């Protein structure tokens, strides 16, 4: 750079100005390149940031959906648990009711059997009384009928004998009259 000292000041200034301008231009180009790089980096980072924000929003939405689904599943699980508990209680109550029903049925059968036996005994007693009464009446009726028949037979026999006697007497009387003999003798009964 020693040759610069021999230049006249105007040329030196011009040279310096050119050098400085050149340096400034290179520096400016360099800065512009760096600036463009920085801008591209910023744009890339902004794009990445936007993507990250979208991803975060998507994850937030997914997290909210998962939270709601978890809540729904928890409620369903709790409801199912309550249903199972309720069903278990119903089954338990049903089993107990069936046992009680069977016990009640047995008791009712026993009571009905006792009542029916009691009713049957009362009816049998009534039937026996009616039977005895009917037998008594039949015996009385039979005795009465028998007595009536006896009386009738006796009276019939008596009439028959009388008729028979009257017929014999009239025959003997007629034959005696015809023969002119003695009076007819009385027939003995």
Secondary structure, 3 states (H helix, E strand, C coil): CHHHHHCCHHHHHHHHHHHHHHHHHHHHHHHHHHHHHHHHHHHHHHHHHHHHHHHHHHHHHHHHHHHHHHHHHHHHHHHHHHHHHHHHHHHHHHHHHHHHHHHHHHHHHHHHHHHHHHHHHHHHHHHHHHHHHHHHHHHHHHHHHHHHHHHHHHHHHHHHHHHHHHHHHHHHHHHHHHHCCCCCCCCCC
